Amino acid sequence: MDKLHIILEAGYWVQVTPLSRLNPDKWLAAIYKRGRTGWITQNCKLEFLTPEDAYNWAFEEVFSKINREEK
């Protein structure tokens, strides 16, 4: 939960969802950034084997973006 609070305060959000009926055993991760009028998709990646893999990838990407913005 702490990771979610950190990325939300930095203006990011992560969504992980099943890939669809075609590949229900695979997962999609999407990274959003808060814009002026809503959330804008920053990046997404398909076909993770587990939701945990998808979240791990997304959090690494977001924390990398946050660290770049702070410099």
C-alpha positions as a Markdown table, in Angstrom:
| # | Residue | x | y | z |
|---|---|---|---|---|
| 1 | Met | 0.0 | 0.0 | 0.0 |
| 2 | Asp | 2.9 | 2.4 | 0.7 |
| 3 | Lys | 4.0 | 2.2 | -2.9 |
| 4 | Leu | 0.5 | 3.2 | -4.1 |
| 5 | His | 0.5 | 6.3 | -1.8 |
| 6 | Ile | 4.0 | 7.3 | -3.0 |
| 7 | Ile | 3.1 | 7.1 | -6.7 |
| 8 | Leu | -0.2 | 8.7 | -6.3 |
| 9 | Glu | 1.3 | 11.7 | -4.5 |
| 10 | Ala | 3.8 | 12.0 | -7.4 |
| 11 | Gly | 0.9 | 12.0 | -9.8 |
| 12 | Tyr | 1.1 | 8.5 | -11.2 |
| 13 | Trp | -1.2 | 5.5 | -11.1 |
| 14 | Val | -0.8 | 1.8 | -12.0 |
| 15 | Gln | -3.5 | -0.5 | -13.4 |
| 16 | Val | -3.1 | -4.3 | -13.9 |
| 17 | Thr | -5.8 | -6.2 | -15.6 |
| 18 | Pro | -6.3 | -9.6 | -17.4 |
| 19 | Leu | -5.4 | -9.4 | -21.1 |
| 20 | Ser | -8.9 | -10.4 | -22.4 |
| 21 | Arg | -10.7 | -13.4 | -23.6 |
| 22 | Leu | -7.9 | -14.2 | -26.1 |
| 23 | Asn | -5.2 | -14.7 | -23.4 |
| 24 | Pro | -7.0 | -14.8 | -20.0 |
| 25 | Asp | -3.9 | -16.2 | -18.3 |
| 26 | Lys | -1.8 | -13.2 | -19.2 |
| 27 | Trp | -1.8 | -9.7 | -17.7 |
| 28 | Leu | -1.5 | -6.1 | -18.9 |
| 29 | Ala | 0.1 | -3.3 | -16.9 |
| 30 | Ala | -0.6 | 0.4 | -17.6 |
| 31 | Ile | 1.0 | 3.4 | -16.1 |
| 32 | Tyr | -1.0 | 6.7 | -16.0 |
| 33 | Lys | 0.1 | 10.2 | -15.1 |
| 34 | Arg | -2.3 | 12.8 | -13.8 |
| 35 | Gly | -2.9 | 15.6 | -16.3 |
| 36 | Arg | -4.8 | 18.8 | -16.1 |
| 37 | Thr | -8.2 | 17.3 | -16.9 |
| 38 | Gly | -7.6 | 13.6 | -16.3 |
| 39 | Trp | -5.2 | 10.7 | -16.4 |
| 40 | Ile | -2.9 | 10.2 | -19.4 |
| 41 | Thr | -1.5 | 6.8 | -20.4 |
| 42 | Gln | 2.3 | 7.0 | -20.1 |
| 43 | Asn | 3.3 | 3.4 | -20.8 |
| 44 | Cys | 1.9 | -0.1 | -21.0 |
| 45 | Lys | 3.2 | -3.6 | -21.4 |
| 46 | Leu | 1.4 | -6.8 | -22.3 |
| 47 | Glu | 1.6 | -10.5 | -21.6 |
| 48 | Phe | 2.9 | -10.8 | -18.0 |
| 49 | Leu | 2.5 | -14.3 | -16.7 |
| 50 | Thr | 1.3 | -13.1 | -13.2 |
| 51 | Pro | -0.3 | -9.9 | -11.9 |
| 52 | Glu | 2.6 | -9.7 | -9.4 |
| 53 | Asp | 5.1 | -9.5 | -12.4 |
| 54 | Ala | 3.0 | -6.8 | -14.0 |
| 55 | Tyr | 2.9 | -4.7 | -10.8 |
| 56 | Asn | 6.6 | -5.2 | -10.2 |
| 57 | Trp | 7.4 | -3.9 | -13.7 |
| 58 | Ala | 5.1 | -1.0 | -13.4 |
| 59 | Phe | 6.4 | 0.2 | -10.0 |
| 60 | Glu | 10.0 | 0.0 | -11.2 |
| 61 | Glu | 9.0 | 2.1 | -14.2 |
| 62 | Val | 7.2 | 4.7 | -12.1 |
| 63 | Phe | 9.9 | 5.0 | -9.5 |
| 64 | Ser | 12.4 | 5.4 | -12.2 |
| 65 | Lys | 10.3 | 8.3 | -13.7 |
| 66 | Ile | 9.9 | 9.9 | -10.3 |
| 67 | Asn | 13.7 | 9.7 | -9.6 |
| 68 | Arg | 14.4 | 11.4 | -13.0 |
| 69 | Glu | 11.9 | 14.1 | -12.3 |
| 70 | Glu | 13.5 | 14.9 | -9.0 |
| 71 | Lys | 16.9 | 15.5 | -10.5 |
